[in-house]
Amino acid sequence: MNIQAEKIELAKLLLNTNNPKIIQSIKQIFKKEKTADFWDELSSDQKNEIKTAKKQIKEGKTSDYDSFMSKHR
C-alpha cells in the first residue's frame, strides 16, 4: 500500500462530498487521534511519584487497603 496514494484518494473523496455527516465523522477521527496520552499531561513530579510507586510495588513495599485507611480515619 502506497500511503501517499491513499492520502490523495482520501483527499479526493473528502473534496467531492457534500455530506456533513461524513465530514463530521472525519473530524471526530482526527480529534480522537490528537487526544494526548494522559502521561504526557502529567507534571514531572507526578511522573516521578508514579515511577517511585511502581518501584515500591516491585520491591514488595506495599500495604493492604484496610491498614492504609485505618491510619487515615
All heavy atoms as a GROMACS GRO file, in nm:
protein
  600
    1MET      N    1   0.085  -0.119   0.000
    1MET     CA    2   0.000   0.000   0.000
    1MET      C    3   0.089   0.124   0.000
    1MET      O    4   0.177   0.139   0.083
    1MET     CB    5  -0.090   0.000   0.124
    1MET     CG    6  -0.168   0.127   0.140
    1MET     SD    7  -0.287   0.129   0.274
    1MET     CE    8  -0.182   0.149   0.415
    2ASN      N    9   0.064   0.211  -0.093
    2ASN     CA   10   0.136   0.338  -0.102
    2ASN      C   11   0.059   0.441  -0.020
    2ASN      O   12  -0.051   0.483  -0.057
    2ASN     CB   13   0.147   0.379  -0.249
    2ASN     CG   14   0.220   0.509  -0.268
    2ASN    OD1   15   0.232   0.590  -0.177
    2ASN    ND2   16   0.269   0.530  -0.389
    3ILE      N   17   0.118   0.483   0.090
    3ILE     CA   18   0.049   0.574   0.183
    3ILE      C   19   0.015   0.708   0.117
    3ILE      O   20  -0.092   0.763   0.141
    3ILE     CB   21   0.130   0.592   0.314
    3ILE    CG1   22   0.045   0.661   0.420
    3ILE    CG2   23   0.257   0.671   0.289
    3ILE    CD1   24  -0.058   0.575   0.480
    4GLN      N   25   0.104   0.757   0.032
    4GLN     CA   26   0.078   0.886  -0.033
    4GLN      C   27  -0.042   0.875  -0.128
    4GLN      O   28  -0.126   0.965  -0.135
    4GLN     CB   29   0.202   0.935  -0.108
    4GLN     CG   30   0.317   0.973  -0.017
    4GLN     CD   31   0.279   1.080   0.085
    4GLN    OE1   32   0.202   1.172   0.057
    4GLN    NE2   33   0.331   1.067   0.206
    5ALA      N   34  -0.050   0.766  -0.200
    5ALA     CA   35  -0.164   0.746  -0.291
    5ALA      C   36  -0.294   0.734  -0.213
    5ALA      O   37  -0.397   0.787  -0.255
    5ALA     CB   38  -0.140   0.621  -0.377
    6GLU      N   39  -0.288   0.665  -0.099
    6GLU     CA   40  -0.407   0.653  -0.014
    6GLU      C   41  -0.453   0.789   0.036
    6GLU      O   42  -0.572   0.819   0.039
    6GLU     CB   43  -0.378   0.560   0.104
    6GLU     CG   44  -0.358   0.415   0.066
    6GLU     CD   45  -0.487   0.348   0.022
    6GLU    OE1   46  -0.595   0.384   0.072
    6GLU    OE2   47  -0.479   0.259  -0.063
    7LYS      N   48  -0.357   0.871   0.076
    7LYS     CA   49  -0.391   1.005   0.126
    7LYS      C   50  -0.453   1.090   0.017
    7LYS      O   51  -0.551   1.162   0.040
    7LYS     CB   52  -0.266   1.072   0.185
    7LYS     CG   53  -0.223   1.009   0.317
    7LYS     CD   54  -0.085   1.046   0.363
    7LYS     CE   55  -0.052   1.190   0.370
    7LYS     NZ   56   0.081   1.218   0.427
    8ILE      N   57  -0.400   1.080  -0.103
    8ILE     CA   58  -0.455   1.156  -0.216
    8ILE      C   59  -0.597   1.110  -0.246
    8ILE      O   60  -0.687   1.192  -0.268
    8ILE     CB   61  -0.364   1.143  -0.340
    8ILE    CG1   62  -0.233   1.219  -0.315
    8ILE    CG2   63  -0.434   1.195  -0.465
    8ILE    CD1   64  -0.125   1.193  -0.418
    9GLU      N   65  -0.617   0.978  -0.245
    9GLU     CA   66  -0.751   0.924  -0.270
    9GLU      C   67  -0.850   0.972  -0.165
    9GLU      O   68  -0.963   1.012  -0.196
    9GLU     CB   69  -0.746   0.771  -0.274
    9GLU     CG   70  -0.878   0.707  -0.307
    9GLU     CD   71  -0.933   0.744  -0.444
    9GLU    OE1   72  -0.854   0.772  -0.537
    9GLU    OE2   73  -1.056   0.745  -0.458
   10LEU      N   74  -0.810   0.970  -0.038
   10LEU     CA   75  -0.898   1.019   0.068
   10LEU      C   76  -0.927   1.168   0.053
   10LEU      O   77  -1.040   1.212   0.075
   10LEU     CB   78  -0.835   0.991   0.205
   10LEU     CG   79  -0.839   0.846   0.252
   10LEU    CD1   80  -0.757   0.829   0.378
   10LEU    CD2   81  -0.982   0.803   0.274
   11ALA      N   82  -0.827   1.245   0.017
   11ALA     CA   83  -0.847   1.389  -0.003
   11ALA      C   84  -0.948   1.413  -0.116
   11ALA      O   85  -1.036   1.500  -0.104
   11ALA     CB   86  -0.714   1.457  -0.034
   12LYS      N   87  -0.936   1.335  -0.224
   12LYS     CA   88  -1.031   1.349  -0.334
   12LYS      C   89  -1.174   1.318  -0.287
   12LYS      O   90  -1.268   1.390  -0.320
   12LYS     CB   91  -0.994   1.255  -0.449
   12LYS     CG   92  -0.874   1.299  -0.528
   12LYS     CD   93  -0.844   1.197  -0.638
   12LYS     CE   94  -0.719   1.229  -0.715
   12LYS     NZ   95  -0.689   1.124  -0.816
   13LEU      N   96  -1.187   1.209  -0.213
   13LEU     CA   97  -1.320   1.171  -0.163
   13LEU      C   98  -1.377   1.281  -0.073
   13LEU      O   99  -1.496   1.314  -0.081
   13LEU     CB  100  -1.311   1.039  -0.085
   13LEU     CG  101  -1.283   0.914  -0.169
   13LEU    CD1  102  -1.254   0.796  -0.078
   13LEU    CD2  103  -1.401   0.885  -0.261
   14LEU      N  104  -1.294   1.336   0.012
   14LEU     CA  105  -1.339   1.442   0.103
   14LEU      C  106  -1.381   1.567   0.025
   14LEU      O  107  -1.485   1.627   0.054
   14LEU     CB  108  -1.229   1.476   0.204
   14LEU     CG  109  -1.261   1.585   0.303
   14LEU    CD1  110  -1.382   1.549   0.387
   14LEU    CD2  111  -1.142   1.612   0.392
   15LEU      N  112  -1.301   1.605  -0.073
   15LEU     CA  113  -1.333   1.723  -0.152
   15LEU      C  114  -1.461   1.706  -0.234
   15LEU      O  115  -1.531   1.805  -0.260
   15LEU     CB  116  -1.217   1.757  -0.246
   15LEU     CG  117  -1.092   1.814  -0.177
   15LEU    CD1  118  -0.976   1.821  -0.275
   15LEU    CD2  119  -1.121   1.950  -0.118
   16ASN      N  120  -1.492   1.584  -0.270
   16ASN     CA  121  -1.610   1.559  -0.355
   16ASN      C  122  -1.739   1.533  -0.277
   16ASN      O  123  -1.844   1.522  -0.338
   16ASN     CB  124  -1.582   1.442  -0.450
   16ASN     CG  125  -1.484   1.479  -0.558
   16ASN    OD1  126  -1.479   1.593  -0.603
   16ASN    ND2  127  -1.402   1.384  -0.599
   17THR      N  128  -1.731   1.527  -0.146
   17THR     CA  129  -1.853   1.501  -0.070
   17THR      C  130  -1.917   1.630  -0.021
   17THR      O  131  -1.849   1.729   0.007
   17THR     CB  132  -1.828   1.408   0.051
   17THR    OG1  133  -1.955   1.372   0.107
   17THR    CG2  134  -1.746   1.475   0.159
   18ASN      N  135  -2.049   1.627  -0.015
   18ASN     CA  136  -2.124   1.738   0.043
   18ASN      C  137  -2.202   1.690   0.164
   18ASN      O  138  -2.290   1.761   0.214
   18ASN     CB  139  -2.221   1.798  -0.061
   18ASN     CG  140  -2.145   1.872  -0.169
   18ASN    OD1  141  -2.050   1.942  -0.141
   18ASN    ND2  142  -2.188   1.855  -0.292
   19ASN      N  143  -2.170   1.570   0.210
   19ASN     CA  144  -2.240   1.510   0.322
   19ASN      C  145  -2.177   1.557   0.453
   19ASN      O  146  -2.065   1.518   0.486
   19ASN     CB  147  -2.233   1.357   0.310
   19ASN     CG  148  -2.316   1.288   0.415
   19ASN    OD1  149  -2.340   1.341   0.522
   19ASN    ND2  150  -2.360   1.168   0.382
   20PRO      N  151  -2.249   1.641   0.529
   20PRO     CA  152  -2.192   1.694   0.653
   20PRO      C  153  -2.164   1.585   0.757
   20PRO      O  154  -2.073   1.599   0.839
   20PRO     CB  155  -2.298   1.792   0.704
   20PRO     CG  156  -2.420   1.768   0.625
   20PRO     CD  157  -2.383   1.693   0.503
   21LYS      N  158  -2.239   1.474   0.753
   21LYS     CA  159  -2.214   1.365   0.848
   21LYS      C  160  -2.078   1.301   0.824
   21LYS      O  161  -2.007   1.267   0.918
   21LYS     CB  162  -2.325   1.260   0.839
   21LYS     CG  163  -2.457   1.307   0.895
   21LYS     CD  164  -2.562   1.198   0.888
   21LYS     CE  165  -2.693   1.248   0.944
   21LYS     NZ  166  -2.798   1.144   0.938
   22ILE      N  167  -2.042   1.284   0.698
   22ILE     CA  168  -1.911   1.227   0.666
   22ILE      C  169  -1.800   1.320   0.712
   22ILE      O  170  -1.702   1.278   0.773
   22ILE     CB  171  -1.900   1.197   0.515
   22ILE    CG1  172  -1.994   1.083   0.477
   22ILE    CG2  173  -1.755   1.164   0.476
   22ILE    CD1  174  -2.003   1.056   0.328
   23ILE      N  175  -1.817   1.447   0.683
   23ILE     CA  176  -1.715   1.546   0.722
   23ILE      C  177  -1.701   1.550   0.874
   23ILE      O  178  -1.589   1.550   0.926
   23ILE     CB  179  -1.750   1.685   0.664
   23ILE    CG1  180  -1.741   1.679   0.511
   23ILE    CG2  181  -1.656   1.792   0.721
   23ILE    CD1  182  -1.798   1.800   0.441
   24GLN      N  183  -1.812   1.547   0.945
   24GLN     CA  184  -1.808   1.549   1.091
   24GLN      C  185  -1.741   1.422   1.144
   24GLN      O  186  -1.664   1.428   1.240
   24GLN     CB  187  -1.949   1.564   1.149
   24GLN     CG  188  -1.952   1.589   1.296
   24GLN     CD  189  -1.879   1.717   1.336
   24GLN    OE1  190  -1.879   1.817   1.266
   24GLN    NE2  191  -1.813   1.712   1.450
   25SER      N  192  -1.771   1.310   1.083
   25SER     CA  193  -1.709   1.183   1.126
   25SER      C  194  -1.557   1.187   1.110
   25SER      O  195  -1.483   1.143   1.198
   25SER     CB  196  -1.765   1.066   1.045
   25SER     OG  197  -1.901   1.047   1.072
   26ILE      N  198  -1.513   1.240   0.999
   26ILE     CA  199  -1.369   1.251   0.974
   26ILE      C  200  -1.305   1.345   1.076
   26ILE      O  201  -1.198   1.317   1.130
   26ILE     CB  202  -1.342   1.297   0.830
   26ILE    CG1  203  -1.384   1.186   0.734
   26ILE    CG2  204  -1.195   1.333   0.810
   26ILE    CD1  205  -1.386   1.227   0.588
   27LYS      N  206  -1.372   1.456   1.106
   27LYS     CA  207  -1.320   1.549   1.207
   27LYS      C  208  -1.307   1.480   1.343
   27LYS      O  209  -1.208   1.500   1.415
   27LYS     CB  210  -1.410   1.672   1.217
   27LYS     CG  211  -1.393   1.767   1.100
   27LYS     CD  212  -1.496   1.878   1.103
   27LYS     CE  213  -1.462   1.985   1.200
   27LYS     NZ  214  -1.555   2.099   1.195
   28GLN      N  215  -1.405   1.398   1.378
   28GLN     CA  216  -1.403   1.328   1.506
   28GLN      C  217  -1.285   1.230   1.512
   28GLN      O  218  -1.222   1.216   1.616
   28GLN     CB  219  -1.535   1.253   1.530
   28GLN     CG  220  -1.650   1.345   1.562
   28GLN     CD  221  -1.625   1.428   1.687
   28GLN    OE1  222  -1.575   1.379   1.786
   28GLN    NE2  223  -1.659   1.555   1.680
   29ILE      N  224  -1.257   1.163   1.401
   29ILE     CA  225  -1.143   1.072   1.397
   29ILE      C  226  -1.014   1.148   1.427
   29ILE      O  227  -0.931   1.104   1.506
   29ILE     CB  228  -1.135   1.001   1.260
   29ILE    CG1  229  -1.252   0.903   1.245
   29ILE    CG2  230  -1.001   0.929   1.243
   29ILE    CD1  231  -1.269   0.847   1.105
   30PHE      N  232  -0.996   1.262   1.364
   30PHE     CA  233  -0.875   1.340   1.387
   30PHE      C  234  -0.868   1.397   1.529
   30PHE      O  235  -0.760   1.404   1.588
   30PHE     CB  236  -0.862   1.452   1.283
   30PHE     CG  237  -0.808   1.404   1.152
   30PHE    CD1  238  -0.892   1.392   1.042
   30PHE    CD2  239  -0.675   1.368   1.137
   30PHE    CE1  240  -0.844   1.346   0.921
   30PHE    CE2  241  -0.626   1.322   1.017
   30PHE     CZ  242  -0.710   1.311   0.908
   31LYS      N  243  -0.981   1.435   1.585
   31LYS     CA  244  -0.982   1.484   1.723
   31LYS      C  245  -0.940   1.374   1.819
   31LYS      O  246  -0.864   1.397   1.912
   31LYS     CB  247  -1.121   1.536   1.761
   31LYS     CG  248  -1.152   1.671   1.704
   31LYS     CD  249  -1.289   1.719   1.748
   31LYS     CE  250  -1.324   1.852   1.684
   31LYS     NZ  251  -1.458   1.898   1.724
   32LYS      N  252  -0.991   1.252   1.797
   32LYS     CA  253  -0.953   1.139   1.883
   32LYS      C  254  -0.804   1.111   1.870
   32LYS      O  255  -0.738   1.078   1.967
   32LYS     CB  256  -1.033   1.015   1.846
   32LYS     CG  257  -1.175   1.018   1.892
   32LYS     CD  258  -1.247   0.889   1.855
   32LYS     CE  259  -1.393   0.896   1.892
   32LYS     NZ  260  -1.465   0.774   1.851
   33GLU      N  261  -0.753   1.122   1.749
   33GLU     CA  262  -0.612   1.095   1.723
   33GLU      C  263  -0.522   1.197   1.793
   33GLU      O  264  -0.414   1.166   1.838
   33GLU     CB  265  -0.587   1.098   1.572
   33GLU     CG  266  -0.456   1.043   1.528
   33GLU     CD  267  -0.445   0.892   1.550
   33GLU    OE1  268  -0.548   0.824   1.551
   33GLU    OE2  269  -0.333   0.845   1.566
   34LYS      N  270  -0.570   1.321   1.803
   34LYS     CA  271  -0.492   1.427   1.867
   34LYS      C  272  -0.497   1.421   2.019
   34LYS      O  273  -0.417   1.483   2.085
   34LYS     CB  274  -0.542   1.564   1.821
   34LYS     CG  275  -0.504   1.599   1.681
   34LYS     CD  276  -0.550   1.739   1.646
   34LYS     CE  277  -0.516   1.774   1.504
   34LYS     NZ  278  -0.559   1.909   1.469
   35THR      N  279  -0.592   1.345   2.072
   35THR     CA  280  -0.605   1.336   2.217
   35THR      C  281  -0.476   1.282   2.275
   35THR      O  282  -0.431   1.174   2.240
   35THR     CB  283  -0.724   1.245   2.257
   35THR    OG1  284  -0.841   1.296   2.196
   35THR    CG2  285  -0.740   1.240   2.406
   36ALA      N  286  -0.420   1.360   2.364
   36ALA     CA  287  -0.291   1.322   2.421
   36ALA      C  288  -0.305   1.209   2.521
   36ALA      O  289  -0.407   1.196   2.588
   36ALA     CB  290  -0.228   1.443   2.489
   37ASP      N  291  -0.201   1.133   2.531
   37ASP     CA  292  -0.192   1.031   2.635
   37ASP      C  293  -0.186   1.105   2.768
   37ASP      O  294  -0.115   1.205   2.782
   37ASP     CB  295  -0.066   0.949   2.612
   37ASP     CG  296  -0.055   0.830   2.704
   37ASP    OD1  297  -0.100   0.840   2.820
   37ASP    OD2  298   0.001   0.728   2.661
   38PHE      N  299  -0.259   1.057   2.868
   38PHE     CA  300  -0.261   1.127   2.996
   38PHE      C  301  -0.121   1.143   3.053
   38PHE      O  302  -0.093   1.240   3.122
   38PHE     CB  303  -0.352   1.054   3.097
   38PHE     CG  304  -0.285   0.939   3.168
   38PHE    CD1  305  -0.227   0.959   3.291
   38PHE    CD2  306  -0.277   0.814   3.109
   38PHE    CE1  307  -0.164   0.854   3.357
   38PHE    CE2  308  -0.215   0.710   3.173
   38PHE     CZ  309  -0.157   0.729   3.298
   39TRP      N  310  -0.032   1.050   3.024
   39TRP     CA  311   0.105   1.056   3.075
   39TRP      C  312   0.173   1.186   3.030
   39TRP      O  313   0.246   1.248   3.106
   39TRP     CB  314   0.184   0.934   3.028
   39TRP     CG  315   0.322   0.929   3.084
   39TRP    CD1  316   0.439   0.965   3.022
   39TRP    CD2  317   0.361   0.887   3.216
   39TRP    NE1  318   0.545   0.947   3.104
   39TRP    CE2  319   0.500   0.899   3.226
   39TRP    CE3  320   0.289   0.840   3.325
   39TRP    CZ2  321   0.571   0.867   3.339
   39TRP    CZ3  322   0.361   0.807   3.439
   39TRP    CH2  323   0.499   0.820   3.445
   40ASP      N  324   0.148   1.226   2.908
   40ASP     CA  325   0.210   1.346   2.854
   40ASP      C  326   0.159   1.474   2.922
   40ASP      O  327   0.224   1.577   2.916
   40ASP     CB  328   0.184   1.356   2.704
   40ASP     CG  329   0.249   1.242   2.627
   40ASP    OD1  330   0.352   1.190   2.674
   40ASP    OD2  331   0.195   1.204   2.521
   41GLU      N  332   0.044   1.464   2.987
   41GLU     CA  333  -0.013   1.582   3.052
   41GLU      C  334   0.026   1.592   3.200
   41GLU      O  335  -0.006   1.690   3.265
   41GLU     CB  336  -0.165   1.578   3.037
   41GLU     CG  337  -0.208   1.590   2.892
   41GLU     CD  338  -0.358   1.582   2.873
   41GLU    OE1  339  -0.431   1.585   2.974
   41GLU    OE2  340  -0.401   1.574   2.757
   42LEU      N  341   0.093   1.490   3.252
   42LEU     CA  342   0.133   1.492   3.392
   42LEU      C  343   0.258   1.577   3.411
   42LEU      O  344   0.342   1.587   3.322
   42LEU     CB  345   0.163   1.349   3.441
   42LEU     CG  346   0.046   1.251   3.441
   42LEU    CD1  347   0.095   1.113   3.481
   42LEU    CD2  348  -0.065   1.296   3.534
   43SER      N  349   0.269   1.634   3.530
   43SER     CA  350   0.389   1.712   3.562
   43SER      C  351   0.505   1.616   3.590
   43SER      O  352   0.484   1.496   3.611
   43SER     CB  353   0.365   1.799   3.685
   43SER     OG  354   0.352   1.717   3.800
   44SER      N  355   0.624   1.667   3.593
   44SER     CA  356   0.742   1.585   3.624
   44SER      C  357   0.730   1.523   3.763
   44SER      O  358   0.765   1.406   3.783
   44SER     CB  359   0.870   1.669   3.618
   44SER     OG  360   0.892   1.713   3.487
   45ASP      N  361   0.678   1.600   3.859
   45ASP     CA  362   0.661   1.548   3.995
   45ASP      C  363   0.562   1.431   3.997
   45ASP      O  364   0.586   1.330   4.063
   45ASP     CB  365   0.611   1.658   4.089
   45ASP     CG  366   0.718   1.761   4.119
   45ASP    OD1  367   0.838   1.730   4.103
   45ASP    OD2  368   0.680   1.874   4.159
   46GLN      N  369   0.454   1.444   3.923
   46GLN     CA  370   0.355   1.336   3.918
   46GLN      C  371   0.413   1.211   3.854
   46GLN      O  372   0.393   1.099   3.902
   46GLN     CB  373   0.230   1.382   3.841
   46GLN     CG  374   0.149   1.486   3.915
   46GLN     CD  375   0.041   1.548   3.828
   46GLN    OE1  376   0.063   1.577   3.710
   46GLN    NE2  377  -0.077   1.568   3.886
   47LYS      N  378   0.487   1.230   3.746
   47LYS     CA  379   0.550   1.116   3.680
   47LYS      C  380   0.649   1.046   3.774
   47LYS      O  381   0.655   0.924   3.780
   47LYS     CB  382   0.622   1.161   3.553
   47LYS     CG  383   0.528   1.199   3.441
   47LYS     CD  384   0.605   1.248   3.320
   47LYS     CE  385   0.512   1.294   3.210
   47LYS     NZ  386   0.583   1.347   3.093
   48ASN      N  387   0.727   1.126   3.846
   48ASN     CA  388   0.824   1.069   3.939
   48ASN      C  389   0.756   0.992   4.052
   48ASN      O  390   0.804   0.887   4.095
   48ASN     CB  391   0.915   1.178   3.996
   48ASN     CG  392   1.014   1.229   3.893
   48ASN    OD1  393   1.049   1.158   3.800
   48ASN    ND2  394   1.057   1.353   3.908
   49GLU      N  395   0.643   1.044   4.102
   49GLU     CA  396   0.569   0.973   4.207
   49GLU      C  397   0.518   0.838   4.156
   49GLU      O  398   0.524   0.738   4.228
   49GLU     CB  399   0.451   1.059   4.255
   49GLU     CG  400   0.494   1.176   4.342
   49GLU     CD  401   0.375   1.256   4.393
   49GLU    OE1  402   0.267   1.197   4.415
   49GLU    OE2  403   0.390   1.377   4.410
   50ILE      N  404   0.471   0.836   4.035
   50ILE     CA  405   0.421   0.711   3.978
   50ILE      C  406   0.536   0.612   3.959
   50ILE      O  407   0.523   0.493   3.992
   50ILE     CB  408   0.347   0.737   3.844
   50ILE    CG1  409   0.217   0.813   3.871
   50ILE    CG2  410   0.321   0.605   3.769
   50ILE    CD1  411   0.149   0.866   3.747
   51LYS      N  412   0.647   0.660   3.910
   51LYS     CA  413   0.764   0.572   3.893
   51LYS      C  414   0.812   0.517   4.027
   51LYS      O  415   0.846   0.399   4.037
   51LYS     CB  416   0.877   0.648   3.823
   51LYS     CG  417   0.849   0.676   3.677
   51LYS     CD  418   0.960   0.761   3.615
   51LYS     CE  419   0.928   0.798   3.472
   51LYS     NZ  420   1.030   0.888   3.413
   52THR      N  421   0.812   0.602   4.128
   52THR     CA  422   0.852   0.558   4.263
   52THR      C  423   0.756   0.452   4.314
   52THR      O  424   0.798   0.350   4.369
   52THR     CB  425   0.856   0.678   4.360
   52THR    OG1  426   0.953   0.773   4.311
   52THR    CG2  427   0.894   0.635   4.500
   53ALA      N  428   0.626   0.474   4.296
   53ALA     CA  429   0.526   0.378   4.342
   53ALA      C  430   0.542   0.244   4.271
   53ALA      O  431   0.534   0.138   4.334
   53ALA     CB  432   0.386   0.434   4.318
   54LYS      N  433   0.568   0.246   4.140
   54LYS     CA  434   0.588   0.121   4.066
   54LYS      C  435   0.709   0.046   4.120
   54LYS      O  436   0.706  -0.077   4.134
   54LYS     CB  437   0.604   0.150   3.917
   54LYS     CG  438   0.475   0.191   3.849
   54LYS     CD  439   0.495   0.231   3.704
   54LYS     CE  440   0.522   0.109   3.619
   54LYS     NZ  441   0.529   0.142   3.475
   55LYS      N  442   0.815   0.120   4.152
   55LYS     CA  443   0.936   0.058   4.206
   55LYS      C  444   0.907  -0.005   4.343
   55LYS      O  445   0.950  -0.117   4.372
   55LYS     CB  446   1.048   0.162   4.219
   55LYS     CG  447   1.177   0.108   4.269
   55LYS     CD  448   1.282   0.218   4.279
   55LYS     CE  449   1.407   0.160   4.343
   55LYS     NZ  450   1.502   0.263   4.380
   56GLN      N  451   0.832   0.067   4.426
   56GLN     CA  452   0.797   0.015   4.558
   56GLN      C  453   0.712  -0.112   4.548
   56GLN      O  454   0.730  -0.206   4.625
   56GLN     CB  455   0.722   0.122   4.640
   56GLN     CG  456   0.812   0.236   4.683
   56GLN     CD  457   0.733   0.349   4.748
   56GLN    OE1  458   0.613   0.365   4.723
   56GLN    NE2  459   0.801   0.428   4.829
   57ILE      N  460   0.623  -0.116   4.452
   57ILE     CA  461   0.539  -0.234   4.432
   57ILE      C  462   0.626  -0.353   4.393
   57ILE      O  463   0.611  -0.463   4.446
   57ILE     CB  464   0.430  -0.207   4.326
   57ILE    CG1  465   0.328  -0.109   4.381
   57ILE    CG2  466   0.363  -0.338   4.282
   57ILE    CD1  467   0.233  -0.053   4.277
   58LYS      N  468   0.720  -0.330   4.300
   58LYS     CA  469   0.810  -0.438   4.258
   58LYS      C  470   0.893  -0.490   4.376
   58LYS      O  471   0.926  -0.608   4.382
   58LYS     CB  472   0.903  -0.390   4.147
   58LYS     CG  473   0.836  -0.381   4.013
   58LYS     CD  474   0.934  -0.339   3.906
   58LYS     CE  475   0.865  -0.326   3.771
   58LYS     NZ  476   0.958  -0.281   3.667
   59GLU      N  477   0.928  -0.401   4.467
   59GLU     CA  478   1.011  -0.438   4.582
   59GLU      C  479   0.927  -0.494   4.697
   59GLU      O  480   0.980  -0.528   4.803
   59GLU     CB  481   1.091  -0.317   4.630
   59GLU     CG  482   1.195  -0.270   4.528
   59GLU     CD  483   1.261  -0.139   4.566
   59GLU    OE1  484   1.217  -0.073   4.664
   59GLU    OE2  485   1.357  -0.100   4.497
   60GLY      N  486   0.796  -0.500   4.678
   60GLY     CA  487   0.709  -0.555   4.781
   60GLY      C  488   0.679  -0.459   4.895
   60GLY      O  489   0.630  -0.499   4.999
   61LYS      N  490   0.706  -0.334   4.875
   61LYS     CA  491   0.682  -0.231   4.978
   61LYS      C  492   0.540  -0.177   4.962
   61LYS      O  493   0.519  -0.064   4.920
   61LYS     CB  494   0.784  -0.118   4.966
   61LYS     CG  495   0.927  -0.163   4.987
   61LYS     CD  496   1.022  -0.046   4.969
   61LYS     CE  497   1.166  -0.091   4.986
   61LYS     NZ  498   1.260   0.019   4.960
   62THR      N  499   0.445  -0.260   4.998
   62THR     CA  500   0.304  -0.222   4.986
   62THR      C  501   0.231  -0.249   5.117
   62THR      O  502   0.284  -0.315   5.205
   62THR     CB  503   0.235  -0.301   4.874
   62THR    OG1  504   0.239  -0.440   4.907
   62THR    CG2  505   0.302  -0.279   4.740
   63SER      N  506   0.112  -0.195   5.126
   63SER     CA  507   0.027  -0.226   5.241
   63SER      C  508  -0.114  -0.249   5.189
   63SER      O  509  -0.151  -0.199   5.083
   63SER     CB  510   0.029  -0.113   5.344
   63SER     OG  511  -0.019   0.007   5.287
   64ASP      N  512  -0.192  -0.324   5.264
   64ASP     CA  513  -0.328  -0.351   5.218
   64ASP      C  514  -0.416  -0.229   5.246
   64ASP      O  515  -0.384  -0.141   5.326
   64ASP     CB  516  -0.384  -0.478   5.284
   64ASP     CG  517  -0.399  -0.464   5.433
   64ASP    OD1  518  -0.504  -0.414   5.476
   64ASP    OD2  519  -0.304  -0.501   5.505
   65TYR      N  520  -0.528  -0.227   5.180
   65TYR     CA  521  -0.620  -0.113   5.184
   65TYR      C  522  -0.666  -0.082   5.327
   65TYR      O  523  -0.664   0.034   5.369
   65TYR     CB  524  -0.740  -0.142   5.094
   65TYR     CG  525  -0.847  -0.036   5.099
   65TYR    CD1  526  -0.833   0.082   5.028
   65TYR    CD2  527  -0.963  -0.054   5.173
   65TYR    CE1  528  -0.930   0.181   5.031
   65TYR    CE2  529  -1.062   0.043   5.176
   65TYR     CZ  530  -1.045   0.160   5.105
   65TYR     OH  531  -1.141   0.257   5.109
   66ASP      N  532  -0.709  -0.183   5.401
   66ASP     CA  533  -0.761  -0.161   5.535
   66ASP      C  534  -0.657  -0.100   5.628
   66ASP      O  535  -0.687  -0.010   5.707
   66ASP     CB  536  -0.816  -0.291   5.594
   66ASP     CG  537  -0.941  -0.338   5.521
   66ASP    OD1  538  -1.019  -0.250   5.475
   66ASP    OD2  539  -0.960  -0.459   5.510
   67SER      N  540  -0.534  -0.149   5.620
   67SER     CA  541  -0.426  -0.093   5.703
   67SER      C  542  -0.401   0.054   5.668
   67SER      O  543  -0.384   0.137   5.756
   67SER     CB  544  -0.297  -0.172   5.684
   67SER     OG  545  -0.313  -0.305   5.725
   68PHE      N  546  -0.399   0.080   5.540
   68PHE     CA  547  -0.376   0.218   5.497
   68PHE      C  548  -0.487   0.310   5.545
   68PHE      O  549  -0.462   0.418   5.601
   68PHE     CB  550  -0.366   0.223   5.343
   68PHE     CG  551  -0.355   0.362   5.288
   68PHE    CD1  552  -0.233   0.428   5.286
   68PHE    CD2  553  -0.466   0.428   5.238
   68PHE    CE1  554  -0.223   0.556   5.236
   68PHE    CE2  555  -0.457   0.557   5.189
   68PHE     CZ  556  -0.334   0.621   5.188
   69MET      N  557  -0.611   0.267   5.526
   69MET     CA  558  -0.725   0.350   5.562
   69MET      C  559  -0.736   0.369   5.714
   69MET      O  560  -0.776   0.475   5.760
   69MET     CB  561  -0.854   0.292   5.507
   69MET     CG  562  -0.864   0.305   5.356
   69MET     SD  563  -0.842   0.473   5.292
   69MET     CE  564  -0.988   0.553   5.355
   70SER      N  565  -0.698   0.270   5.790
   70SER     CA  566  -0.708   0.281   5.937
   70SER      C  567  -0.617   0.393   5.989
   70SER      O  568  -0.648   0.457   6.090
   70SER     CB  569  -0.674   0.149   6.004
   70SER     OG  570  -0.536   0.118   5.988
   71LYS      N  571  -0.510   0.420   5.921
   71LYS     CA  572  -0.418   0.529   5.960
   71LYS      C  573  -0.473   0.666   5.925
   71LYS      O  574  -0.429   0.767   5.980
   71LYS     CB  575  -0.282   0.511   5.892
   71LYS     CG  576  -0.209   0.386   5.933
   71LYS     CD  577  -0.081   0.370   5.854
   71LYS     CE  578  -0.015   0.237   5.883
   71LYS     NZ  579   0.102   0.214   5.798
   72HIS      N  580  -0.568   0.671   5.834
   72HIS     CA  581  -0.616   0.799   5.783
   72HIS      C  582  -0.762   0.829   5.819
   72HIS      O  583  -0.820   0.922   5.768
   72HIS     CB  584  -0.600   0.802   5.631
   72HIS     CG  585  -0.458   0.790   5.588
   72HIS    ND1  586  -0.369   0.893   5.594
   72HIS    CD2  587  -0.388   0.683   5.542
   72HIS    CE1  588  -0.250   0.853   5.552
   72HIS    NE2  589  -0.260   0.724   5.520
   73ARG      N  590  -0.815   0.753   5.912
   73ARG     CA  591  -0.954   0.777   5.954
   73ARG      C  592  -0.959   0.852   6.082
   73ARG      O  593  -0.880   0.863   6.162
   73ARG     CB  594  -1.030   0.645   5.968
   73ARG     CG  595  -1.055   0.585   5.833
   73ARG     CD  596  -1.143   0.463   5.844
   73ARG     NE  597  -1.160   0.412   5.708
   73ARG     CZ  598  -1.187   0.287   5.683
   73ARG    NH1  599  -1.202   0.199   5.778
   73ARG    NH2  600  -1.202   0.247   5.559
   0.00000   0.00000   0.00000
